[in-house]
Structures are given as C-alpha cells and as structure tokens.
Amino acid sequence: MTGLTDCVEFREENYFIRGTRVSLDSIVYGHLNGDSIQAIHDSFPAVSPEQIDGGIAFYRANRAMMDAYLRSKREEFEAARRSQSHISPELRSRLEQARHSTPSRP
C-alpha cells in the first residue's frame, strides 16, 4: 500500500472513502467509465472532490491489487445473483404481491 491510505480505508471486507459509507468501488467505476470528478461528486455528494481525487490516486497507485479486488467483488455479486434465481415460484409470487400491495412512500 502507499501513503494514500489516508484517503481510503478497508473495513467490513471492503474499501471505502475514509470517514464515509461510499465504497471505493463506486468511485473507481465512475472513473473507469470516464466520468469527471465533478460527475462522480454529483452522484456521491457525501464525498468531496478532493476525496474522490484521493480515491482515484489510491486506485492508480495500487492498480493490480485493486483490479483483483474488483474482479473478486464482481464474482461474489454474480454468484449471489445466480443463487437468487433458485427462489421457489410460490415465494417469488408472494414477494411480488407484497411489493405491489405495499403503499409507496412519498
């Protein structure tokens, strides 16, 4: 790791922008999609542009490690998504009924 760890922290098995609940993943994916720091800030206003810049710098300085981490998280997400398809049709139906019968919040 580099001296950039003041921008990023590892907790709960994930990387976050220090002092926030915004994942580093969110910042990095915005960066990789070509979003500007301002566009990322617009999506995540809890993080300052300086924190976003620090998160991107952390990613760049630790690219091999972070790319492996992002691949691992994507694989975990896909495995969880696939496992959800095994919900019984009856349960899926009841969940859909409950979703449609629950009044939406203003």
Sequence and secondary structure as in RCSB ss.txt:
>XXXX:A:sequence
MTGLTDCVEFREENYFIRGTRVSLDSIVYGHLNGDSIQAIHDSFPAVSPEQIDGGIAFYRANRAMMDAYLRSKRE
EFEAARRSQSHISPELRSRLEQARHSTPSRP
>XXXX:A:secstr
  GGGGTEEEETTEEEETTSS BHHHHHHHHHTT  HHHHHHH TTS HHHHHHHHHHHHHTHHHHHHHHHHHHH
HHHHHHHHHTTS HHHHHHHHHHHHHS    
